[in-house]
Amino acid sequence: MVIFLVGFMGAGKTSIAQLVASEYGYHFIDTDKEIEKNCGQTINELFASKGEEAFRILEADTLRGLTFTTNTIVATGGGMPCYHNNMQWMNQNGTTIYINQEVKELEKRLSSAIQKRPLLREIEKNDLFGYINGLLKVREPYYKQAKFEILSTLVSAQTVINTAIL
Ligand code: S3P
């Protein structure tokens, strides 16, 4: 079983994937961490040195370069499903789940993590809600192509596994 978690920045994809890994013995992959490992640069450095378009190509290549030899859960970057037919590729190669968090909750989580994310660095805290709302409108049609969707602030590992084996 290969599970791909998709959703906006701050939705909790990485934390949830780590829970599934520790509670169900799944192999855990974080696509951002894979990119950083392959390139020897942080995501912030990559955006600054190569730009977003180059990052999106790296992201697509990294996704297609993943190998799955055992049960695996993949936490994807928030923009990944929206570029280079990545959503289609994930749907063909595993079970996709959209972790859908409300904009208010995303805003709360992201307001303390702005510096970690290159797309948010120029956004004023007061503008964060509007920014998330706007970008989510563009991205949701991609996220909604996931096979399943979980709507909950606190998502347990059990919910993910039960959803994936439906
Ligand atoms: C991005 C989300 C980030 C990371 C990069 C771009 C995006 O991942 O891939 O900063 O475009 O939404 P997280 O969703 O893990 O924050």
Backbone and ligand atoms as CSV (ligand in chain L), in Angstrom:
chain,resi,resn,atom,element,x,y,z
A,1,MET,N,N,0.853,-1.206,0.000
A,1,MET,CA,C,0.000,0.000,0.000
A,1,MET,C,C,0.884,1.250,0.000
A,2,VAL,N,N,0.626,2.149,-0.929
A,2,VAL,CA,C,1.337,3.437,-0.964
A,2,VAL,C,C,0.276,4.533,-0.797
A,3,ILE,N,N,0.474,5.377,0.223
A,3,ILE,CA,C,-0.498,6.447,0.488
A,3,ILE,C,C,0.187,7.798,0.270
A,4,PHE,N,N,-0.453,8.671,-0.505
A,4,PHE,CA,C,0.041,10.035,-0.697
A,4,PHE,C,C,-0.903,10.996,0.038
A,5,LEU,N,N,-0.342,11.791,0.952
A,5,LEU,CA,C,-1.142,12.827,1.609
A,5,LEU,C,C,-0.927,14.135,0.873
A,6,VAL,N,N,-2.019,14.756,0.455
A,6,VAL,CA,C,-1.921,16.048,-0.224
A,6,VAL,C,C,-2.727,17.077,0.553
A,7,GLY,N,N,-2.398,18.348,0.338
A,7,GLY,CA,C,-3.127,19.414,1.009
A,7,GLY,C,C,-2.255,20.640,1.178
A,8,PHE,N,N,-2.887,21.694,1.668
A,8,PHE,CA,C,-2.216,22.992,1.769
A,8,PHE,C,C,-1.080,22.947,2.791
A,9,MET,N,N,-0.141,23.893,2.672
A,9,MET,CA,C,0.894,24.072,3.701
A,9,MET,C,C,0.211,24.193,5.053
A,10,GLY,N,N,0.748,23.538,6.053
A,10,GLY,CA,C,0.194,23.666,7.398
A,10,GLY,C,C,-0.979,22.731,7.678
A,11,ALA,N,N,-1.361,21.918,6.691
A,11,ALA,CA,C,-2.498,21.009,6.908
A,11,ALA,C,C,-2.135,19.885,7.874
A,12,GLY,N,N,-0.838,19.636,8.023
A,12,GLY,CA,C,-0.399,18.591,8.961
A,12,GLY,C,C,0.029,17.308,8.269
A,13,LYS,N,N,0.288,17.377,6.944
A,13,LYS,CA,C,0.625,16.163,6.183
A,13,LYS,C,C,1.821,15.421,6.779
A,14,THR,N,N,2.879,16.168,7.100
A,14,THR,CA,C,4.098,15.525,7.609
A,14,THR,C,C,3.846,14.887,8.976
A,15,SER,N,N,3.210,15.615,9.890
A,15,SER,CA,C,2.955,15.059,11.235
A,15,SER,C,C,2.081,13.813,11.147
A,16,ILE,N,N,1.053,13.885,10.308
A,16,ILE,CA,C,0.134,12.740,10.197
A,16,ILE,C,C,0.867,11.540,9.589
A,17,ALA,N,N,1.682,11.800,8.574
A,17,ALA,CA,C,2.427,10.710,7.934
A,17,ALA,C,C,3.389,10.066,8.937
A,18,GLN,N,N,4.004,10.888,9.790
A,18,GLN,CA,C,4.919,10.337,10.791
A,18,GLN,C,C,4.174,9.464,11.796
A,19,LEU,N,N,2.950,9.880,12.130
A,19,LEU,CA,C,2.136,9.058,13.045
A,19,LEU,C,C,1.825,7.702,12.416
A,20,VAL,N,N,1.435,7.721,11.147
A,20,VAL,CA,C,1.116,6.472,10.447
A,20,VAL,C,C,2.364,5.580,10.400
A,21,ALA,N,N,3.500,6.200,10.167
A,21,ALA,CA,C,4.753,5.434,10.106
A,21,ALA,C,C,5.039,4.775,11.451
A,22,SER,N,N,4.911,5.542,12.534
A,22,SER,CA,C,5.283,4.955,13.823
A,22,SER,C,C,4.219,3.987,14.339
A,23,GLU,N,N,2.937,4.258,14.060
A,23,GLU,CA,C,1.895,3.374,14.612
A,23,GLU,C,C,1.609,2.147,13.746
A,24,TYR,N,N,1.865,2.270,12.440
A,24,TYR,CA,C,1.523,1.154,11.549
A,24,TYR,C,C,2.726,0.588,10.806
A,25,GLY,N,N,3.918,1.051,11.152
A,25,GLY,CA,C,5.138,0.502,10.561
A,25,GLY,C,C,5.326,0.845,9.094
A,26,TYR,N,N,4.692,1.921,8.643
A,26,TYR,CA,C,4.867,2.324,7.247
A,26,TYR,C,C,6.219,3.022,7.070
A,27,HIS,N,N,6.787,2.888,5.893
A,27,HIS,CA,C,7.968,3.674,5.541
A,27,HIS,C,C,7.492,5.101,5.268
A,28,PHE,N,N,8.211,6.079,5.825
A,28,PHE,CA,C,7.783,7.481,5.709
A,28,PHE,C,C,8.687,8.244,4.740
A,29,ILE,N,N,8.052,8.933,3.800
A,29,ILE,CA,C,8.807,9.793,2.873
A,29,ILE,C,C,8.188,11.190,2.892
A,30,ASP,N,N,9.038,12.206,3.014
A,30,ASP,CA,C,8.595,13.599,2.900
A,30,ASP,C,C,9.259,14.139,1.632
A,31,THR,N,N,8.450,14.536,0.649
A,31,THR,CA,C,9.043,14.895,-0.648
A,31,THR,C,C,9.979,16.103,-0.523
A,32,ASP,N,N,9.639,17.054,0.355
A,32,ASP,CA,C,10.537,18.207,0.532
A,32,ASP,C,C,11.903,17.762,1.065
A,33,LYS,N,N,11.870,16.834,2.013
A,33,LYS,CA,C,13.133,16.332,2.593
A,33,LYS,C,C,13.941,15.584,1.529
A,34,GLU,N,N,13.242,14.842,0.654
A,34,GLU,CA,C,13.931,14.114,-0.436
A,34,GLU,C,C,14.624,15.102,-1.368
A,35,ILE,N,N,13.920,16.189,-1.686
A,35,ILE,CA,C,14.494,17.200,-2.576
A,35,ILE,C,C,15.728,17.815,-1.913
A,36,GLU,N,N,15.606,18.145,-0.638
A,36,GLU,CA,C,16.731,18.759,0.084
A,36,GLU,C,C,17.928,17.808,0.107
A,37,LYS,N,N,17.640,16.532,0.322
A,37,LYS,CA,C,18.708,15.516,0.367
A,37,LYS,C,C,19.392,15.420,-1.006
A,38,ASN,N,N,18.578,15.339,-2.058
A,38,ASN,CA,C,19.135,15.174,-3.412
A,38,ASN,C,C,19.926,16.395,-3.863
A,39,CYS,N,N,19.494,17.578,-3.435
A,39,CYS,CA,C,20.123,18.812,-3.947
A,39,CYS,C,C,21.146,19.407,-2.981
A,40,GLY,N,N,21.141,18.957,-1.742
A,40,GLY,CA,C,22.072,19.516,-0.762
A,40,GLY,C,C,21.749,20.967,-0.404
A,41,GLN,N,N,20.503,21.374,-0.605
A,41,GLN,CA,C,20.071,22.734,-0.256
A,41,GLN,C,C,18.704,22.660,0.421
A,42,THR,N,N,18.407,23.640,1.270
A,42,THR,CA,C,17.071,23.674,1.880
A,42,THR,C,C,16.071,24.185,0.829
A,43,ILE,N,N,14.784,23.983,1.121
A,43,ILE,CA,C,13.748,24.466,0.189
A,43,ILE,C,C,13.862,25.985,0.031
A,44,ASN,N,N,14.094,26.677,1.135
A,44,ASN,CA,C,14.267,28.136,1.062
A,44,ASN,C,C,15.433,28.505,0.152
A,45,GLU,N,N,16.556,27.801,0.298
A,45,GLU,CA,C,17.734,28.092,-0.542
A,45,GLU,C,C,17.454,27.788,-2.012
A,46,LEU,N,N,16.714,26.694,-2.260
A,46,LEU,CA,C,16.406,26.324,-3.648
A,46,LEU,C,C,15.526,27.376,-4.321
A,47,PHE,N,N,14.509,27.839,-3.598
A,47,PHE,CA,C,13.645,28.891,-4.142
A,47,PHE,C,C,14.482,30.135,-4.443
A,48,ALA,N,N,15.387,30.463,-3.505
A,48,ALA,CA,C,16.179,31.690,-3.674
A,48,ALA,C,C,17.188,31.546,-4.819
A,49,SER,N,N,17.822,30.380,-4.943
A,49,SER,CA,C,18.886,30.258,-5.941
A,49,SER,C,C,18.370,29.867,-7.327
A,50,LYS,N,N,17.321,29.029,-7.387
A,50,LYS,CA,C,16.865,28.512,-8.689
A,50,LYS,C,C,15.493,29.045,-9.101
A,51,GLY,N,N,14.702,29.493,-8.128
A,51,GLY,CA,C,13.364,29.995,-8.442
A,51,GLY,C,C,12.303,28.908,-8.366
A,52,GLU,N,N,11.051,29.345,-8.356
A,52,GLU,CA,C,9.957,28.386,-8.143
A,52,GLU,C,C,9.804,27.404,-9.311
A,53,GLU,N,N,9.973,27.899,-10.540
A,53,GLU,CA,C,9.748,27.010,-11.683
A,53,GLU,C,C,10.700,25.818,-11.660
A,54,ALA,N,N,11.962,26.109,-11.342
A,54,ALA,CA,C,12.963,25.033,-11.259
A,54,ALA,C,C,12.622,24.099,-10.100
A,55,PHE,N,N,12.145,24.683,-8.988
A,55,PHE,CA,C,11.745,23.851,-7.845
A,55,PHE,C,C,10.632,22.892,-8.255
A,56,ARG,N,N,9.669,23.378,-9.050
A,56,ARG,CA,C,8.538,22.523,-9.446
A,56,ARG,C,C,9.014,21.354,-10.315
A,57,ILE,N,N,10.053,21.590,-11.102
A,57,ILE,CA,C,10.597,20.500,-11.934
A,57,ILE,C,C,11.296,19.468,-11.030
A,58,LEU,N,N,12.076,19.981,-10.075
A,58,LEU,CA,C,12.746,19.083,-9.115
A,58,LEU,C,C,11.725,18.236,-8.361
A,59,GLU,N,N,10.627,18.911,-7.997
A,59,GLU,CA,C,9.558,18.248,-7.244
A,59,GLU,C,C,8.967,17.087,-8.073
A,60,ALA,N,N,8.669,17.370,-9.332
A,60,ALA,CA,C,8.071,16.345,-10.198
A,60,ALA,C,C,9.050,15.192,-10.428
A,61,ASP,N,N,10.330,15.524,-10.638
A,61,ASP,CA,C,11.346,14.487,-10.861
A,61,ASP,C,C,11.528,13.637,-9.610
A,62,THR,N,N,11.524,14.309,-8.460
A,62,THR,CA,C,11.705,13.590,-7.189
A,62,THR,C,C,10.556,12.613,-6.977
A,63,LEU,N,N,9.337,13.083,-7.247
A,63,LEU,CA,C,8.161,12.220,-7.089
A,63,LEU,C,C,8.297,10.971,-7.957
A,64,ARG,N,N,8.644,11.193,-9.207
A,64,ARG,CA,C,8.727,10.063,-10.139
A,64,ARG,C,C,9.925,9.155,-9.856
A,65,GLY,N,N,10.869,9.657,-9.086
A,65,GLY,CA,C,12.057,8.852,-8.751
A,65,GLY,C,C,11.873,8.032,-7.483
A,66,LEU,N,N,10.748,8.182,-6.806
A,66,LEU,CA,C,10.552,7.429,-5.559
A,66,LEU,C,C,10.362,5.947,-5.867
A,67,THR,N,N,10.900,5.098,-4.971
A,67,THR,CA,C,10.662,3.664,-5.146
A,67,THR,C,C,9.938,3.140,-3.917
A,68,PHE,N,N,9.031,2.229,-4.147
A,68,PHE,CA,C,8.205,1.720,-3.056
A,68,PHE,C,C,8.384,0.214,-2.948
A,69,THR,N,N,9.054,-0.215,-1.891
A,69,THR,CA,C,9.292,-1.656,-1.749
A,69,THR,C,C,8.492,-2.233,-0.586
A,70,THR,N,N,7.876,-1.344,0.193
A,70,THR,CA,C,7.100,-1.787,1.350
A,70,THR,C,C,5.951,-0.782,1.548
A,71,ASN,N,N,5.076,-1.037,2.508
A,71,ASN,CA,C,4.004,-0.066,2.787
A,71,ASN,C,C,4.623,1.304,3.047
A,72,THR,N,N,4.145,2.298,2.337
A,72,THR,CA,C,4.798,3.618,2.404
A,72,THR,C,C,3.764,4.724,2.504
A,73,ILE,N,N,4.066,5.737,3.316
A,73,ILE,CA,C,3.219,6.933,3.366
A,73,ILE,C,C,4.067,8.135,2.974
A,74,VAL,N,N,3.550,8.905,2.012
A,74,VAL,CA,C,4.308,10.028,1.461
A,74,VAL,C,C,3.609,11.340,1.817
A,75,ALA,N,N,4.337,12.231,2.512
A,75,ALA,CA,C,3.838,13.588,2.753
A,75,ALA,C,C,4.368,14.454,1.614
A,76,THR,N,N,3.452,15.084,0.873
A,76,THR,CA,C,3.870,15.865,-0.299
A,76,THR,C,C,3.888,17.362,0.036
A,77,GLY,N,N,4.659,18.122,-0.725
A,77,GLY,CA,C,4.661,19.575,-0.574
A,77,GLY,C,C,3.303,20.131,-1.006
A,78,GLY,N,N,2.900,21.240,-0.399
A,78,GLY,CA,C,1.568,21.782,-0.643
A,78,GLY,C,C,1.268,22.149,-2.088
A,79,GLY,N,N,2.305,22.431,-2.869
A,79,GLY,CA,C,2.061,22.818,-4.260
A,79,GLY,C,C,2.197,21.658,-5.231
A,80,MET,N,N,2.761,20.570,-4.751
A,80,MET,CA,C,3.083,19.461,-5.660
A,80,MET,C,C,1.917,18.978,-6.531
A,81,PRO,N,N,0.722,18.776,-5.959
A,81,PRO,CA,C,-0.367,18.231,-6.782
A,81,PRO,C,C,-0.766,19.136,-7.945
A,82,CYS,N,N,-0.350,20.399,-7.897
A,82,CYS,CA,C,-0.861,21.390,-8.850
A,82,CYS,C,C,0.042,21.598,-10.066
A,83,TYR,N,N,1.104,20.841,-10.169
A,83,TYR,CA,C,2.060,21.046,-11.273
A,83,TYR,C,C,2.399,19.711,-11.949
A,84,HIS,N,N,2.758,19.822,-13.232
A,84,HIS,CA,C,3.353,18.717,-13.992
A,84,HIS,C,C,2.579,17.395,-13.885
A,85,ASN,N,N,1.257,17.475,-13.838
A,85,ASN,CA,C,0.418,16.258,-13.766
A,85,ASN,C,C,0.760,15.346,-12.596
A,86,ASN,N,N,1.267,15.949,-11.515
A,86,ASN,CA,C,1.675,15.135,-10.372
A,86,ASN,C,C,0.492,14.430,-9.699
A,87,MET,N,N,-0.658,15.110,-9.711
A,87,MET,CA,C,-1.823,14.500,-9.058
A,87,MET,C,C,-2.223,13.226,-9.808
A,88,GLN,N,N,-2.187,13.333,-11.118
A,88,GLN,CA,C,-2.524,12.169,-11.947
A,88,GLN,C,C,-1.531,11.027,-11.683
A,89,TRP,N,N,-0.245,11.392,-11.610
A,89,TRP,CA,C,0.793,10.369,-11.365
A,89,TRP,C,C,0.556,9.696,-10.015
A,90,MET,N,N,0.247,10.492,-9.000
A,90,MET,CA,C,0.018,9.906,-7.662
A,90,MET,C,C,-1.211,9.009,-7.665
A,91,ASN,N,N,-2.254,9.444,-8.377
A,91,ASN,CA,C,-3.466,8.612,-8.430
A,91,ASN,C,C,-3.206,7.283,-9.135
A,92,GLN,N,N,-2.241,7.286,-10.048
A,92,GLN,CA,C,-1.931,6.042,-10.766
A,92,GLN,C,C,-0.974,5.144,-9.973
A,93,ASN,N,N,-0.321,5.726,-8.979
A,93,ASN,CA,C,0.726,4.971,-8.281
A,93,ASN,C,C,0.470,4.756,-6.793
A,94,GLY,N,N,-0.727,5.085,-6.335
A,94,GLY,CA,C,-1.024,4.879,-4.921
A,94,GLY,C,C,-2.411,5.398,-4.578
A,95,THR,N,N,-2.671,5.470,-3.293
A,95,THR,CA,C,-3.955,5.968,-2.798
A,95,THR,C,C,-3.751,7.385,-2.286
A,96,THR,N,N,-4.481,8.328,-2.863
A,96,THR,CA,C,-4.290,9.734,-2.489
A,96,THR,C,C,-5.363,10.169,-1.489
A,97,ILE,N,N,-4.939,10.935,-0.491
A,97,ILE,CA,C,-5.880,11.450,0.511
A,97,ILE,C,C,-5.632,12.952,0.670
A,98,TYR,N,N,-6.702,13.717,0.527
A,98,TYR,CA,C,-6.625,15.175,0.721
A,98,TYR,C,C,-6.889,15.478,2.189
A,99,ILE,N,N,-5.913,16.063,2.869
A,99,ILE,CA,C,-6.094,16.510,4.252
A,99,ILE,C,C,-6.622,17.942,4.177
A,100,ASN,N,N,-7.916,18.075,4.407
A,100,ASN,CA,C,-8.600,19.354,4.203
A,100,ASN,C,C,-8.788,20.076,5.536
A,101,GLN,N,N,-8.042,21.144,5.740
A,101,GLN,CA,C,-8.178,21.942,6.965
A,101,GLN,C,C,-8.850,23.271,6.619
A,102,GLU,N,N,-9.576,23.816,7.583
A,102,GLU,CA,C,-10.219,25.113,7.354
A,102,GLU,C,C,-9.174,26.220,7.280
A,103,VAL,N,N,-9.528,27.278,6.515
A,103,VAL,CA,C,-8.580,28.380,6.319
A,103,VAL,C,C,-8.164,29.002,7.653
A,104,LYS,N,N,-9.110,29.150,8.588
A,104,LYS,CA,C,-8.789,29.733,9.910
A,104,LYS,C,C,-7.710,28.919,10.617
A,105,GLU,N,N,-7.853,27.602,10.538
A,105,GLU,CA,C,-6.889,26.702,11.179
A,105,GLU,C,C,-5.521,26.787,10.472
A,106,LEU,N,N,-5.554,26.837,9.149
A,106,LEU,CA,C,-4.297,26.964,8.389
A,106,LEU,C,C,-3.597,28.262,8.763
A,107,GLU,N,N,-4.391,29.331,8.856
A,107,GLU,CA,C,-3.824,30.638,9.201
A,107,GLU,C,C,-3.145,30.579,10.570
A,108,LYS,N,N,-3.835,29.953,11.530
A,108,LYS,CA,C,-3.306,29.844,12.896
A,108,LYS,C,C,-1.963,29.106,12.867
A,109,ARG,N,N,-1.935,27.995,12.153
A,109,ARG,CA,C,-0.715,27.184,12.123
A,109,ARG,C,C,0.413,27.874,11.363
A,110,LEU,N,N,0.051,28.539,10.255
A,110,LEU,CA,C,1.106,29.094,9.397
A,110,LEU,C,C,1.663,30.410,9.917
A,111,SER,N,N,0.883,31.105,10.748
A,111,SER,CA,C,1.354,32.423,11.196
A,111,SER,C,C,2.645,32.302,12.007
A,112,SER,N,N,2.869,31.137,12.604
A,112,SER,CA,C,4.109,30.974,13.365
A,112,SER,C,C,5.194,30.259,12.548
A,113,ALA,N,N,4.907,29.972,11.284
A,113,ALA,CA,C,5.884,29.221,10.480
A,113,ALA,C,C,6.153,29.898,9.139
A,114,ILE,N,N,5.964,31.218,9.094
A,114,ILE,CA,C,6.103,31.957,7.843
A,114,ILE,C,C,7.528,31.862,7.295
A,115,GLN,N,N,8.501,31.988,8.158
A,115,GLN,CA,C,9.898,32.025,7.692
A,115,GLN,C,C,10.366,30.710,7.075
A,116,LYS,N,N,9.718,29.614,7.489
A,116,LYS,CA,C,10.125,28.304,6.968
A,116,LYS,C,C,9.650,28.095,5.539
A,117,ARG,N,N,8.713,28.926,5.086
A,117,ARG,CA,C,8.099,28.659,3.785
A,117,ARG,C,C,8.307,29.827,2.828
A,118,PRO,N,N,9.044,29.563,1.735
A,118,PRO,CA,C,9.400,30.643,0.819
A,118,PRO,C,C,8.210,31.406,0.251
A,119,LEU,N,N,7.087,30.714,0.013
A,119,LEU,CA,C,5.934,31.403,-0.584
A,119,LEU,C,C,5.321,32.413,0.386
A,120,LEU,N,N,5.577,32.234,1.682
A,120,LEU,CA,C,4.915,33.091,2.682
A,120,LEU,C,C,5.791,34.228,3.168
A,121,ARG,N,N,7.039,34.204,2.765
A,121,ARG,CA,C,8.010,35.126,3.368
A,121,ARG,C,C,7.669,36.595,3.185
A,122,GLU,N,N,7.054,36.915,2.063
A,122,GLU,CA,C,6.734,38.322,1.780
A,122,GLU,C,C,5.330,38.707,2.260
A,123,ILE,N,N,4.608,37.756,2.833
A,123,ILE,CA,C,3.210,38.020,3.207
A,123,ILE,C,C,3.146,38.573,4.634
A,124,GLU,N,N,2.428,39.695,4.775
A,124,GLU,CA,C,2.216,40.276,6.106
A,124,GLU,C,C,1.227,39.382,6.861
A,125,LYS,N,N,1.400,39.306,8.180
A,125,LYS,CA,C,0.493,38.450,8.973
A,125,LYS,C,C,-0.971,38.815,8.755
A,126,ASN,N,N,-1.245,40.115,8.613
A,126,ASN,CA,C,-2.636,40.556,8.418
A,126,ASN,C,C,-3.216,40.098,7.081
A,127,ASP,N,N,-2.348,39.821,6.149
A,127,ASP,CA,C,-2.808,39.419,4.808
A,127,ASP,C,C,-2.854,37.901,4.640
A,128,LEU,N,N,-2.417,37.196,5.687
A,128,LEU,CA,C,-2.247,35.747,5.550
A,128,LEU,C,C,-3.557,35.023,5.223
A,129,PHE,N,N,-4.632,35.391,5.925
A,129,PHE,CA,C,-5.918,34.725,5.699
A,129,PHE,C,C,-6.333,34.864,4.231
A,130,GLY,N,N,-6.255,36.085,3.716
A,130,GLY,CA,C,-6.658,36.341,2.333
A,130,GLY,C,C,-5.767,35.599,1.347
A,131,TYR,N,N,-4.481,35.561,1.658
A,131,TYR,CA,C,-3.533,34.864,0.778
A,131,TYR,C,C,-3.870,33.369,0.713
A,132,ILE,N,N,-4.084,32.778,1.895
A,132,ILE,CA,C,-4.395,31.338,1.948
A,132,ILE,C,C,-5.694,31.062,1.196
A,133,ASN,N,N,-6.694,31.899,1.466
A,133,ASN,CA,C,-8.001,31.732,0.831
A,133,ASN,C,C,-7.886,31.757,-0.695
A,134,GLY,N,N,-7.118,32.719,-1.203
A,134,GLY,CA,C,-6.960,32.869,-2.655
A,134,GLY,C,C,-6.224,31.689,-3.263
A,135,LEU,N,N,-5.118,31.314,-2.630
A,135,LEU,CA,C,-4.315,30.217,-3.192
A,135,LEU,C,C,-5.054,28.879,-3.088
A,136,LEU,N,N,-5.805,28.731,-2.004
A,136,LEU,CA,C,-6.565,27.489,-1.831
A,136,LEU,C,C,-7.619,27.330,-2.931
A,137,LYS,N,N,-8.213,28.440,-3.356
A,137,LYS,CA,C,-9.225,28.387,-4.434
A,137,LYS,C,C,-8.596,27.854,-5.715
A,138,VAL,N,N,-7.332,28.258,-5.944
A,138,VAL,CA,C,-6.629,27.801,-7.151
A,138,VAL,C,C,-6.232,26.329,-7.005
A,139,ARG,N,N,-5.840,25.956,-5.790
A,139,ARG,CA,C,-5.278,24.615,-5.597
A,139,ARG,C,C,-6.316,23.529,-5.327
A,140,GLU,N,N,-7.455,23.944,-4.766
A,140,GLU,CA,C,-8.403,22.913,-4.343
A,140,GLU,C,C,-8.875,22.004,-5.482
A,141,PRO,N,N,-9.062,22.524,-6.696
A,141,PRO,CA,C,-9.470,21.603,-7.775
A,141,PRO,C,C,-8.475,20.451,-7.960
A,142,TYR,N,N,-7.212,20.692,-7.658
A,142,TYR,CA,C,-6.217,19.609,-7.750
A,142,TYR,C,C,-6.329,18.688,-6.541
A,143,TYR,N,N,-6.364,19.288,-5.355
A,143,TYR,CA,C,-6.466,18.465,-4.132
A,143,TYR,C,C,-7.704,17.567,-4.186
A,144,LYS,N,N,-8.782,18.132,-4.754
A,144,LYS,CA,C,-10.059,17.392,-4.792
A,144,LYS,C,C,-10.019,16.196,-5.743
A,145,GLN,N,N,-8.962,16.107,-6.539
A,145,GLN,CA,C,-8.817,14.923,-7.398
A,145,GLN,C,C,-8.320,13.714,-6.610
A,146,ALA,N,N,-7.999,13.927,-5.323
A,146,ALA,CA,C,-7.567,12.810,-4.476
A,146,ALA,C,C,-8.718,11.807,-4.349
A,147,LYS,N,N,-8.355,10.547,-4.141
A,147,LYS,CA,C,-9.383,9.512,-4.045
A,147,LYS,C,C,-10.258,9.735,-2.811
A,148,PHE,N,N,-9.619,10.145,-1.711
A,148,PHE,CA,C,-10.356,10.364,-0.461
A,148,PHE,C,C,-10.040,11.734,0.090
A,149,GLU,N,N,-10.895,12.167,1.027
A,149,GLU,CA,C,-10.687,13.468,1.660
A,149,GLU,C,C,-10.981,13.314,3.147
A,150,ILE,N,N,-10.121,13.868,3.990
A,150,ILE,CA,C,-10.391,13.846,5.436
A,150,ILE,C,C,-10.552,15.287,5.900
A,151,LEU,N,N,-11.704,15.541,6.516
A,151,LEU,CA,C,-12.038,16.891,6.995
A,151,LEU,C,C,-12.014,16.863,8.511
A,152,SER,N,N,-10.903,17.230,9.097
A,152,SER,CA,C,-10.841,17.187,10.557
A,152,SER,C,C,-9.600,17.932,11.010
A,153,THR,N,N,-9.705,18.643,12.125
A,153,THR,CA,C,-8.547,19.384,12.610
A,153,THR,C,C,-7.466,18.425,13.082
A,154,LEU,N,N,-7.872,17.457,13.897
A,154,LEU,CA,C,-6.898,16.483,14.401
A,154,LEU,C,C,-7.123,15.156,13.698
A,155,VAL,N,N,-6.194,14.779,12.846
A,155,VAL,CA,C,-6.352,13.556,12.065
A,155,VAL,C,C,-5.483,12.468,12.696
A,156,SER,N,N,-6.102,11.346,13.022
A,156,SER,CA,C,-5.326,10.261,13.637
A,156,SER,C,C,-4.784,9.336,12.558
A,157,ALA,N,N,-3.770,8.556,12.954
A,157,ALA,CA,C,-3.195,7.569,12.038
A,157,ALA,C,C,-4.260,6.549,11.658
A,158,GLN,N,N,-5.094,6.194,12.635
A,158,GLN,CA,C,-6.137,5.195,12.372
A,158,GLN,C,C,-7.126,5.679,11.302
A,159,THR,N,N,-7.470,6.973,11.374
A,159,THR,CA,C,-8.389,7.525,10.368
A,159,THR,C,C,-7.776,7.408,8.976
A,160,VAL,N,N,-6.479,7.697,8.883
A,160,VAL,CA,C,-5.811,7.623,7.574
A,160,VAL,C,C,-5.830,6.188,7.048
A,161,ILE,N,N,-5.477,5.251,7.906
A,161,ILE,CA,C,-5.420,3.854,7.459
A,161,ILE,C,C,-6.823,3.347,7.115
A,162,ASN,N,N,-7.786,3.643,7.975
A,162,ASN,CA,C,-9.157,3.194,7.688
A,162,ASN,C,C,-9.684,3.798,6.390
A,163,THR,N,N,-9.312,5.047,6.134
A,163,THR,CA,C,-9.748,5.699,4.901
A,163,THR,C,C,-9.094,5.040,3.692
A,164,ALA,N,N,-7.798,4.794,3.812
A,164,ALA,CA,C,-7.050,4.265,2.658
A,164,ALA,C,C,-7.487,2.859,2.274
A,165,ILE,N,N,-7.949,2.072,3.262
A,165,ILE,CA,C,-8.315,0.680,2.918
A,165,ILE,C,C,-9.787,0.532,2.585
A,166,LEU,N,N,-10.499,1.655,2.484
A,166,LEU,CA,C,-11.949,1.605,2.161
A,166,LEU,C,C,-12.190,0.856,0.864
L,1,S3P,C1,C,4.943,24.690,-0.907
L,1,S3P,C2,C,4.787,23.945,0.242
L,1,S3P,C3,C,5.923,23.464,1.038
L,1,S3P,C4,C,7.168,23.328,0.147
L,1,S3P,C5,C,7.436,24.607,-0.586
L,1,S3P,C6,C,6.273,25.023,-1.475
L,1,S3P,C7,C,3.736,25.148,-1.631
L,1,S3P,O1,O,5.623,22.222,1.634
L,1,S3P,O2,O,7.028,22.288,-0.762
L,1,S3P,O3,O,7.703,25.594,0.380
L,1,S3P,O4,O,3.838,25.540,-2.793
L,1,S3P,O5,O,2.631,25.089,-1.026
L,1,S3P,P1,P,4.589,22.051,2.890
L,1,S3P,O6,O,3.220,21.871,2.318
L,1,S3P,O7,O,5.086,20.814,3.575
L,1,S3P,O8,O,4.728,23.271,3.718
